[in-house]
Amino acid sequence: MTKLIKDFCDGDEFVGFYIIKEIEAKQTNSSIPKDYLDIVLADSSGHISAKYWEASKLDIETFFPMCLVKVQGVVQVYREKLQVKVIRIRKTTEQDGVSVTDFIRAAPVGADELIPIIENAINSLTHNDIKSIVTFCFEKVKETLHSAPAAKSHHHAYYGGLAYHIVRMLELGEFISQQRPFLNSDLIKAGIILHDIAKPVEMISEYGMVIDYSNQGKLIGHISMAANWITEATIKLGLDLESNAIMALQHLILSHHNLGEWGSPVQPQLPEAVALHYIDAMDAKLQMVEDMLQTTAESEEWTPVIRGLENKAIYRLKI
């Protein structure tokens, strides 16, 4: 039986089936450079970096992202992280009896439950222009939202992750709006639904795994794309481009990453924009912790470091 990646320990020797999440042919820094494959192996429990040294030209041509493979390898520690040294690797065959869906990590709640929750939130909007614009943007990605991840690796990076992220944020937004009634609840809901709405167009993904960024994703990015969609919706719906509602929606999107180095051209300067940024950050960071705990063997007291938490590891405290 294939050992789950989350259960890997230093020194483990294993043979099993996995999916290639990422792969890149590289060369060593030795005086006579040698080709090797830098791979990220994945299964339903998580992913791990792997190296296949002295790869042949045929190997480089054979393996690709989303390829199912049978691997013989050894788990080692490199720079305080577990890593696999691949001894042998081959593509799976029909006789192996494995399917891509066996290795896909998915949100804990299915899209059939998540999408109606988002639609109910849209229907609850009381400002007609905001409701029309959110509906317009949502319809652009509704079908892909069933499977779209929220990120390549940062948070909610799995099948249905974006819809799950939006719904968890809506739950937080509902609480914050009731606790802080000076906030406009329509703007909170709209900002939550729209803040990452263009990510399915920004990223090229299969089964919830990001293979690459699209040309639009690389050249424009999801923040600018979503702001453009608001303008597009306003024009096509015949709404007032100069209205405060349109300006507020665009500001929410453009500022939700908070800082320029994080991708936002402006910082939050509306009460709802401040709330949106921290609702987004809270859900993303707590999900990073939850995901890391779930994908780290229970025998390990400390998780690997989490990049989104300033490279801090999390201790599994038992009381």
LONUPA-971518 format. One record per residue: x, y, z of N, C-alpha, C, O in turn; residue in three letters. Coordinates in pm, whole numbers, plus 32768, in hexadecimal, padded with zeros to 4 digits. Layout:
XYZXYZXYZXYZALA;...
***
This chain:
80557F8780008000800080008058807D800080B98087804CMET;803680DC7FAA808481577F9F808081A68021801681BD805ATHR;80F781CF804F8100821E80C980DB82AF80A9810B82E88047LYS;808682EA80FE805F837580EB80D583D18106812883B6815DLEU;80DD843D80BA814A849D80CA814C84D8815681B884EF818DILE;80D884F0819180D5852A8218811584D08280813C84FE82EBLYS;8120844E8262815A83EF82C181EE83D482A8822A838282EEASP;82298418824582B78405822A830B843282A282EE849782E1PHE;837283E582C083D384098329845F83FB82F1847683B18291CYS;84BD8441832D8549843B8304857983AA8305856783628367ASP;85B68382829685EB82FB828C858D8295824E85B782258231GLY;851082BA823A84B1825C81FD84DC82348171850382898120ASP;84D681B3815484E6818180CC845B8153809F8417810D80EAGLU;84328178802983A8815D8001839E81417F6C83F681647F1EPHE;832F81017F49830680EF7EBD8271810D7EB9822580D37F06VAL;824681677E6281B881897E5F819381DD7DE781E882037D97GLY;811281FA7DDE80DC82497D6F80BF82D77D9E808A82ED7E0APHE;80E483387D4A80D183C57D6B80B684117CE980C283DA7C7CTYR;809184907CF7807D84E57C8380E885517C82810C85857CECILE;811A85727C0C817C85DE7C01813086627BFE80E8867F7B9FILE;814186B27C6780FF87347C6E814E879D7C21811587EE7BD9LYS;81D2879A7C30822A87F57BE882A787A97BBF82D1874B7C04GLU;82E387D17B50836087917B2483AF87F27ACE8376883B7A7BILE;843187F37AE18489884A7A93850F88057A80854A87D27AE0GLU;853F88047A0685C387CE79E9862D88377A0B862488A979DEALA;869088107A5986FA886C7A818781882A7A6F878A87B57A49LYS;87EB88767A89887388407A8288BC885B7B0588A788C27B45GLN;891287FD7B2B8961880D7BA589CA88797B9189E888A17B20THR;8A0288A97C008A6A89117BFA8AF788D77BF28B5889217C02ASN;8B0488577BD98B8788167BD38BD588467B588B9E88847AFESER;8C5688277B588CAB88537AEA8C7C881B7A648C89885B79FCSER;8C4487A37A6A8C03876A79F38B6F875E7A158B4686FC7A52ILE;8B1D87C179EE8A9087C27A168A46874479E98A5B8711797APRO;89F187137A4189A0869E7A20890C86C37A2F88E6870F7A87LYS;88BC868A79D6882C86A479DB87EC865D7A51881285EC7A73ASP;878B869F7A908738865C7AF486AB86977AEF869587027AB6TYR;864D86507B2B85C2867E7B2E85A086AE7BBA85AF86647C1CLEU;8572872A7BC2854287647C4084AA87537C40846487927BF0ASP;847886FF7C9983EC86D27C9383A486F47D1583E286F57D80ILE;8324870F7D0C82CD87127D81826886A07D71821486A37D18VAL;8273863D7DC9821685CD7DC981A185EE7E2481B186317E8ALEU;812A85BE7E0080B385DC7E50805885637E58805B85097E04ALA;800785647EC17F9785077ECD7F29854F7F197F3085C87F2CASP;7EC385077F437E5285497F857E748582800D7E2685CE8046SER;7EEA855D80447F0F858B80CA7F6F860080CA7F83863F8132SER;7FAB861F8057800B868D8054806C867F7FE1805386377F81GLY;80DE86C67FEB814286C07F8181CD86C87FBE81DE86EF8032HIS;823286A27F6E82BC86A17F9F831B86B77F29830286887EBAILE;838786FE7F4383EE87147EDD843B86927EC7845586477F25SER;8461867A7E4984AC86017E27851586227DBE8504867D7D6DALA;858385D77DC185EE85E97D5F860C85627D1D861E84FC7D5FLYS;861085667C98863884EF7C4C86BB85117C0586BB85527B9CTYR;872984E57C4187AE85097C1187D184B97B9487A1844B7B7DTRP;882884F67B44885A84B67ACA87EA84897A6E87EA84197A3CGLU;878A84E17A5A871A84C37A01874A84C27970879E85127948ALA;8714846679238738845C789686E184BB7842867E84F27873SER;870884CD77C686B68520776C862B84E5775E85C9852E7755LYS;86238460775C85A2841D7751854C843A77CC84D4845077C1LEU;858C843978438543845878BF850784E578B8849484FB78DDASP;855885437888852C85CE788084B485DD7823845D8631783BILE;84B1858D77BA84438593775983C985427787835A85597757GLU;83DD84E577E483738486780A831484BE7872829B84A87869THR;8349850778D682F8852E794982CA85C0793F83128615790APHE;825185DB79728215865F796581B2867479D8818B86137A19PHE;818886F179F2812687097A5C80A586BB7A46807886AA79D5PRO;8069868C7AB37FEE863D7AB4800385AF7A817FA385687A64MET;808185877A7680A384FF7A4C80A284A37AC680DE84C47B2CCYS;805F84307ABC806183CE7B2880DD83777B1A80FD83487AADLEU;812183627B89819F83177B8481A982B37BF7816D82C57C61VAL;81F6824B7BDF821D81EE7C4982AD820F7C6E830482167C17LYS;82C382247CED834682557D1C838181F77D85833C81CA7DE0VAL;840181DC7D76845081A07DE184AE820C7E1384F882477DC4GLN;84AC82267E9584FD82947EC6852282877F5884F982297F9DGLY;857182E77F86859D82EF8011857F837B8043859B83DE7FFFVAL;8545838580BB8527840780F685A08437814685D783EE8198VAL;85CA84B3812B863D84ED816F861A857981A285B685B38178GLN;866C85AD81FD865B8636822C86C1868E81E68738867181E7VAL;869086FA81AA86E7875B816886BB87E78192864A880F8178TYR;8714882F81D186F588B68203867688B68259861D89088247ARG;8671885882B48607884A83178580882582DB8519882F831EGLU;857E87FB825E850287CE821E8515874281E68581871D81BBLYS;84A886F481E984AD867081AD84B1867D8115847086D480DALEU;84FE862580D7850C8625804785218595801A855B85448063GLN;84F385757FA3850084EC7F6E857384E47F0B857D85367EAFVAL;85C884817F1D8629845D7EB785ED83EB7E6685DB837D7E98LYS;85CF84087DE8859083A47D9285F983437D5E865D836B7D22VAL;85E182C47D76863C825C7D44860D822A7CBC865C821D7C5FILE;858B820E7CB3855181E57C3384C982267C248483823F7C87ARG;84A382437BA8842282817B8E83F282567B058441824B7AA7ILE;8371823C7AFA8336821D7A7982A682507A75826882637ADEARG;8273826679FE81E7828B79F0819082127A1081B881A079F7LYS;811A822A7A4680C081BC7A648084818479E3808181C7797BTHR;8055810A79ED801280C9797C7F8380A779A77F6080B27A1CTHR;7F33808079477EA8805A79657EA37FE679C87E477FDC7A19GLU;7F077F8F79C17F0B7F1B7A197F217F427AAB7F027EF37B05GLN;7F567FB77AC47F6E7FE47B4F7EEB80027B977EE67FFF7C12ASP;7E81801F7B4B7DFE80337B877DF080B07BDC7DA580B17C3EGLY;7E38811B7BB77E2E81987C027DF682067BA77E0482007B2DVAL;7DB782697BE57D7982D87B9B7DA5835C7BD87DC583637C4FSER;7DA783C57B867DCE844A7BB57D7B84737C2F7DB084AE7C8DVAL;7CFB84537C2C7CA1847E7C997CC5843D7D1F7C9C846E7D88THR;7D1283D07D1C7D3D83917D997DA283E87DE47DB883D47E5BASP;7DDF84477D9F7E4F84917DD87E3085267DEB7E8885757E0CPHE;7DB2854A7DD67D8C85D67DDB7D6385FD7E687D1185BB7EA8ILE;7D9D866A7E987D7586A37F187D0587077EFE7D0D87577EA1ARG;7C9C87017F4F7C2787557F387BFE879D7FB77C2087738026ALA;7BB388097FA57B7A885280177B2187F380687AE387998030ALA;7B1B880880EB7ACC87AE81407A3687B6812979EB87608158PRO;7A0A881C80E1797C882B80BD79738832802579BF887C7FE6VAL;791887E67FEB790D87DF7F5A78CD885A7F1C788888A67F5EGLY;78E7886C7E9A78B388E07E52781B88E37E5077E0894E7E4CALA;77DC886E7E52774A886A7E50770E88B07ECA769D88E07EC5ASP;775988B47F38772D88FD7FAF775D898D7FAE771789E77FDCGLU;77D589A47F7A78138A287F8177D58A8D7F2177BA8AFE7F47LEU;77BF8A647EA5778D8AC17E3F77058AFC7E6676F38B757E5AILE;76A58AAB7E9576258AE67EBF76338B4B7F3175E68BAB7F38PRO;76958B367F8B76AA8B957FF876D78C1C7FC076AA8C857FEDILE;77308C177F5D775E8C937F1D76EA8CD67ED376DB8D507ED9ILE;769A8C877E8E76278CBE7E4575C28CFC7EA575888D647E87GLU;75AD8CBE7F1875518CF77F7C75858D7D7FB075388DDA7FC8ASN;760A8D867FC076458E047FED76308E717F8576148EE47FA6ALA;763F8E4C7F0676288EAE7E9A75968EDB7E9B75798F527E8EILE;753B8E7C7EA874AC8E9C7EA774848EF27F1F741F8F387F1AASN;74D38EEC7F8B74B18F3A800274DE8FCC7FFA74BA901C804FSER;752B8FEE7F92755A90777F8374E390D47F6A748B90B57F19LEU;74E191447FAF746E919F7FA5748492137F46742392507F17THR;750392337F28752192A07ECB751C92677E3E756C920F7E1CHIS;74C192967DED74AA925A7D697524925D7D0E754191FA7CCBASN;756D92CD7D0B75E292D67CB4764F92757CE1768C92307C8FASP;766792707D6376CD92147D9876A691847D7976F991337D50ILE;762691667D8D75F690DE7D73760890BA7CDF7632904B7CC0LYS;75E991167C8675F590FC7BF6768690E57BCD76A3908C7B7DSER;76E191347C05776F91277BE277A990A47C1877F2905F7BD2ILE;778990837C9477BB90077CCE77868F8F7C7F77D08F317C64VAL;77078F937C5A76CD8F277C0977148F1A7B8477338EAB7B59THR;772F8F8B7B4277748F8B7AC077FE8F487ACC78218EF37A7BPHE;784A8F6E7B3078D18F387B4278CC8EA47B6A791D8E547B3BCYS;786E8E817BC278628DF77BF078418D997B7B78778D2B7B73PHE;77EA8DC57B2177C28D727AB178388D557A5278368CF17A0BGLU;789E8DAC7A5279138D9679FD795F8D177A24799B8CD579CFLYS;795B8CF47AA579AF8C867AD679608C197B1C799B8BBD7B55VAL;78DC8C227B19788A8BC67B6878AD8B347B4E78BA8AE67BACLYS;78BC8B0F7ACF78D68A827AAE79608A567ADE796E89E77B12GLU;79C48AAA7ACC7A4C8A857AF57A5E8A8D7B8C7ABB8A527BC4THR;7A058AD67BCF7A0F8AE57C6079FB8A617CA97A248A527D1CLEU;79BC8A017C6779A6897E7CA57A2A89387CC67A3388EE7D28HIS;7A9089507C767B0F890A7C8A7B8489657CA97BEC89367CD7SER;7B7789E77C917BE88A437C987C288A4A7D237BE28A557D87ALA;7CAE8A447D287CF48A5D7DA67CFC8AF37DBF7CE68B427D64PRO;7D1D8B1A7E3A7D2B8BA87E597DB98BDB7E407DD08C547E3AALA;7E178B7F7E327EA28BA77E1D7EF18B307DE87EBF8ABF7DE6ALA;7F6B8B4A7DBE7FC28ADE7D8E7FF68A8B7E017FFC8A117DF9LYS;801D8ACE7E6E80538A847EE0803A8AC97F6580488A8A7FCESER;80158B497F6480118B9A7FDD7FA38B6E803E7FBF8B4D80B1HIS;7F278B6D800F7EB88B4480667E448B1280107E338B3F7F9FHIS;7DF58AB480457D848A7A7FFC7DAF8A4C7F717D668A5E7F0FHIS;7E278A0F7F697E5F89E97EE77E35895B7EC17E8889017EB4ALA;7DB089487EB17D7E88C47E8F7CF588D07E4D7CBC893D7E44TYR;7CC188617E217C4288597DD87BD2889B7E2A7BB788737E9BTYR;7B9289007DEF7B2689467E337B5489A67E9F7B0289D77EEDGLY;7BD589C27EA47C0C8A177F0E7BDB8AA67F0C7BC88AE37F75GLY;7BC58ADE7E947B9A8B6A7E8B7B0C8B7B7EC17AF18BD87F0DLEU;7AB28B237E997A288B2C7ECB7A258B1A7F6279DA8B5D7FA8ALA;7A768ABE7F947A7E8AA780267AB18B23806D7A7C8B4A80D5TYR;7B188B6280357B508BDE806D7AE68C4C80727AD98C9080D7HIS;7A9C8C5D80077A348CC5800179C98CAD806B79A08D0980B1ILE;799D8C30807779328C1180D679618C24816679168C5881B8VAL;79DB8BF981867A0E8C0E820E7A1C8CA1822D7A048CCC829DARG;7A448CF181C97A4D8D8181DB79C28DC081EE79B28E1D823DMET;795F8D8C81A678D68DBF81B878A68DA78247785F8DFA8280LEU;78CD8D36828178A88D19830C78E88D7F836A78A78DB383C4GLU;79698D9B835479AE8DFF83A579718E8A838D795E8ED683ECLEU;79538EA88310791A8F2A82EF78938F41832F78738FB08359GLY;78438ED7833877C08EE1837877CF8F06840B77878F5C843FGLU;782E8EC5844E78468EE284DB78788F7284EE78478FBA8545PHE;78DA8F99849D7915901F84AA78AB908B848F78A790F184D3ILE;78559073842C77EE90D6840B778A90E8847D775B91578496SER;776B907A84C3770F90848534775290C585AD7714911185F7GLN;77D290A585BF781A90DD863178399171861C783991BF867BGLN;78529198859E78769223857C780E925B851B7828926084A3ARG;779B9285854B772E92B084F2774B932D84A176FE934F8447PRO;77BA937384BE77DC93E6846B780F93B983E17818940B8385PHE;7830933983D1785D9305835177E692EC82F6777C92C18324LEU;77F693068275778E92EB82137797925781ED77F7922B81AEASN;7732920A82147738917A820177369152816D776F90EC8147SER;76F491A4811976F6918880887785918E805277AE91398003ASP;77CF91F4807C78599201804C78B291918082790B9161803CLEU;789A916880FE78E890F9813778D1907B80E57930903880BCILE;7852905A80CE78318FE0808178688FEA7FF278A58F8C7FBFLYS;7851905C7FB4787E906E7F29791690647F1F794B90237EC5ALA;795C90A57F7D79EE90A07F7C7A2290127F8D7A838FEA7F4CGLY;79E28FC77FE57A0C8F3C7FFC79FA8EE87F7E7A528E9B7F58ILE;79888EF77F3D796B8EA67EC679C58ECF7E5179EE8E7A7E02ILE;79E38F507E457A2D8F827DD17AC58F837DE37B0D8F8C7D80LEU;7AF78F7B7E5F7B858F987E747BE28F3A7E277C4B8F657DF7HIS;7BBC8EBB7E1A7C0E8E5A7DCF7BC38E207D587BE98DB87D24ASP;7B598E637D2C7AFF8E2B7CC77B458E0D7C447B198DB67BF9ILE;7BB28E557C257BF88E417BA57C648DD57BAC7CA78DBB7B48ALA;7C768D967C1F7CE08D327C2A7CCE8CBA7BCC7D338C867B9CLYS;7C548C8D7BB07C488C207B4F7C798C457AC47C9B8BED7A75PRO;7C7C8CC67AA47CB28CF47A237D488D0F7A307D928CFD79D0VAL;7D748D387AA67E018D547ABD7E568CD67AB77EC88CD87A88GLU;7E1E8C667AE77E6B8BEB7AF47E338B7E7A9A7DBA8B727A89MET;7E8C8B2F7A617E658AB97A147E708A417A717EDD8A1F7AA0ILE;7DFF8A017A8B7E0189937AEB7DB5891A7AB67D5B89267A63SER;7DDC88A67AE87D9688297ACC7D8287E27B517DE087D37B9FGLU;7D0887B67B687CE8876D7BE47D1687BA7C607D3E877E7CC4TYR;7D1188407C597D3688907CCC7DCA88AA7CDB7DF488EA7D3CGLY;7E1C887A7C7E7EAD88917C837ED288F87C187EAF88E87BA3MET;7F19895F7C417F4289C87BE37FBA89997B93802389797BCBVAL;7FA889947B108014896B7AB6806B89E27A9080E589D77A85ILE;802A8A547A7B80728ACC7A5280158B437A657F9F8B327A84ASP;804A8BBA7A527FF78C337A4E7FD98C5379BC802E8C437965TYR;7F5F8C8079A27F398CA5791A7F848D2378F07FC28D667943SER;7F7D8D4378707FBB8DC078417F7D8E3878877FC48E9578ADASN;7EF88E3678987EB68EA378E17EE58EA679737EF88F1179ADGLN;7EF68E3079AC7F248E297A367FAF8E627A487FCB8EA87AA9GLY;80078E4579E880918E7579F0809B8F0B79D280E98F527A11LYS;804B8F39797380588FC379457FFC9026798D801B909D7993LEU;7F8D8FF579C27F2B904F7A017F15902B7A947F1A90837AEAILE;7EFC8FAD7AB17EE68F817B3B7E548F897B647E068FD67B2BGLY;7E2F8F397BC87DA18F2D7BEC7D688FAD7C297CF18FC87C1AHIS;7DBB8FFC7C6C7D8890777CA97D5C90DA7C3D7CEC910D7C42ILE;7DB390F47BDD7D9191527B717D22911B7B197CCC91657AEBSER;7D2490977B017CBB905C7AAE7C3190707AEE7BD290957AA9MET;7C2790567B717BA690677BB47B7890F77BB17B0191127B9FALA;7BD491557BC47BB091E37BBC7B7E92057B307B2092537B20ALA;7BBE91CA7ACA7B9191E07A3F7B0691A47A287AB591DE79E0ASN;7AEC91317A657A6990F27A5479FA914A7A8F798B91507A5ATRP;7A1A918F7AFC79B791EA7B387997925A7AD6792392807AC4ILE;79FF92907A9679EA92F97A31799B92C279BB793E9303798ATHR;79BF9249798E7977920A791E78E491F77940788D921578EFGLU;78C991C679B9783E91B179E477F2923579E9777F923C79BEALA;7833929C7A1D77F2931F7A2877C8935479A0775993877990THR;78219347793E7803937878B67794932578767733935B7841ILE;77A292A0787D77409248783A76B79250787B7652923D7838LYS;76B2926C78FD76329275794375F893037940758B931B7972LEU;7643935F7904761493E878F776109434797B75B994887990GLY;766D941679D4767094577A5776CD94D17A54771394E879F1LEU;76CC951D7ABD771A95997AC577A995797AF077C1954E7B60ASP;7807958F7A94789495747AB178CB95CB7B21792E95A67B62LEU;788C963E7B3878BF969C7B9B787E96887C25789996D67C80GLU;782B96237C3577E296127CB2783F95E47D2378A595A47D0BSER;781996067D9C786695DB7E11786895447E2178CB950C7E50ASN;77FC95017DFB77F6946F7E08785F942C7DB078A293CE7DDCALA;786F945D7D3578D394257CD9795F94407D0E79B493E87D0EILE;797694BA7D3A79F994DF7D707A1A94897DEA7A8C945D7DFAMET;79B894717E4079CF94217EB879F393917E957A4F93597ECFALA;79AB93567E3679C992CC7E0D7A5792C17DD47AA092647DF4LEU;7A7C93207D7F7B02931D7D467B6D932F7DB27BD592EE7DAEGLN;7B5393887E117BB3939C7E7D7BC3931F7ED27C3292FC7EFAHIS;7B5692DA7EED7B5D925F7F3A7BB991F87EF77C0A91B87F39LEU;7BAA91EA7E757BFB918A7E2B7C8D91B57E267CE891677E42ILE;7CA392347E027D2A92657DEE7D7B926D7E6F7DF6926D7E6ALEU;7D3A92727EE17D8292847F5F7D8892087FB77DC4920C8022SER;7D4A91997F8C7D38912B7FEC7DB990E280127DBC909C8077HIS;7E2590F37FC37EA690BB7FED7EF3911B80497F5B90F7807FHIS;7EC0919280597EF191F580B97F6D9242808E7F6D92BD8093ASN;7FD591FD8063805492408045807C922F7FB3805891CD7F72LEU;80C892907F8180F8928A7EF8814A920E7EDC813D91D07E73GLY;81A191EA7F3C81F691747F2681A690F27F2881D8908A7EFFGLU;812B90FA7F5780D390847F558071908A7EDF801B90337ED2TRP;807F90F07E8B802F90F57E117FC1915D7E0D7F80916C7DA6GLY;7FAA91A67E7A7F40920A7E7C7F7592937E537FD492C47E90SER;7F3992D37DED7F6693597DC57F4193C57E287F7F94307E2APRO;7EDB93AD7E7B7EB4940C7EE37E9E93C17F657E8593487F65VAL;7EA794097FD57E8D93CC80577DFB93E3807F7DBB9441804EGLN;7DC5938E80D67D38939C80FF7D1E942481407D60944A81A1PRO;7CBC946D81097C9A94EF81407C039502814E7BD29572815FGLN;7BBB949481477B2D9490816C7B20942E81DF7B6993CC81E5LEU;7AC39446823C7AB493E782AC7AA29357827D7ADB92FA82B6PRO;7A52934482147A3892BD81E07AB5928181A07AC7920881A1GLU;7B0B92D781697B8792A6812C7BE7927581977C2B920F8185ALA;7BED92BD82087C3F928F82797C0C920782A97C5A91AA82BEVAL;7B8891FC82BA7B4C917E82E77B69910E82857B8E90A182AEALA;7B58912882027B6E90C1819D7BFC908B81A17C119012819CLEU;7C5D90E681AC7CE890B881AF7D00905882237D3F8FF08212HIS;7CCF907B829A7CEB9027830E7C968FA783117CC28F418345TYR;7C1E8FAD82D97BCE8F3382CC7C168ED2826E7C218E5B828AILE;7C478F0781FE7C918EB6819D7D0F8E7B81DD7D2A8E0381D0ASP;7D5B8ECF82217DD88EA3825F7DBF8E3A82CB7E078DD782D5ALA;7D578E51831D7D3A8DF183887D178D6883507D4D8D03837DMET;7CBC8D6582EE7C958CE482B77D0B8C9F82727D1F8C278281ASP;7D598CEC82257DCA8CB281DD7E328C79823D7E618C09822BALA;7E558CC682A27EC08C9B82FE7E938C2783567EE18BCA836FLYS;7E188C2A83867DE88BBA83D67DDC8B3C83817DF18ACE83B3LEU;7DB98B4D83017DB18AD882A97E3C8A9F828E7E4C8A268282GLN;7EA18AF782857F2A8AC782767F508A6E82ED7F8C8A0482DCMET;7F2C8A9B83647F4B8A4E83DD7F0089CA83DC7F3A896083F4VAL;7E7E89D083C17E2C895683C07E5F88F283587E6B887B8375GLU;7E7C892482E07EAC88CB82777F32888D829B7F4788168282ASP;7F8B88DC82D6800E88A782FA8003883E8368804987D98365MET;7FAB885583CA7F9787F284337F5E877183F97F8487038422LEU;7F02877E83997EC48708835D7F2486BB83047F15864282F4GLN;7F8486FF82CA7FE086BD826C8067869B82AC80C386718266THR;807186AD832E80EA8686837780C9860C83CC80628608840FTHR;811F85AB83C981098530841580EE855284A8813285A784E2ALA;808C850F84E58067852C856F80D7850C85D080D7853D8641GLU;813684BA85A681A8849A85FC820A850F860782608511865FSER;81FC857285AC825685E685AD821C8653860881A9867A85F8GLU;826D86838667824086EF86C082398775867681DF87C5868FGLU;8298878C861D82A0880B85D4827F87F5854182AA87928505TRP;823488528506821C884E847682978887842F82EC88C6846ETHR;82A1887083AC830388BD835F82E28952836782748976838FPRO;834089A7834283278A36834882BB8A5C82E282AE8A1B8279VAL;826F8AC3830182048AF282AA822E8B798270823E8BDB82B9ILE;823F8B7E81ED82738BF781AC82198C6F81C8824B8CDE81DDARG;81968C5B81C881398CC981DD81328CFA826C80F08D5E8288GLY;81778CB582C6817F8CE08352820F8D03837682438CDE83E0LEU;824E8D4C831A82D88D7A832E83368D04834C83918D0E839EGLU;831E8C94830883718C1C831483798BE783A383E28BB983D0ASN;830A8BEE83E983028BB6847082C18B2C846A82668B14841BLYS;82F38AD184BD82B58A4D84CB824B8A548539824E8AAE858CALA;81EF89F5853A818589EF859C8199897685F681B3890785C7ILE;818D898C867881A0892186DB811988E086F880B689268711TYR;8115885C86F6809B88128712809087FE87AA80B7879687DFARG;805B886387EC80538861887E7FE7880088AD7F7887FF8879LEU;800987AE89107FAA875089487F95877089DC7FF487738A29LYS;7F1987888A027EFA87AB8A8D7E9C87418AC67E74874A8B3AILE;
***
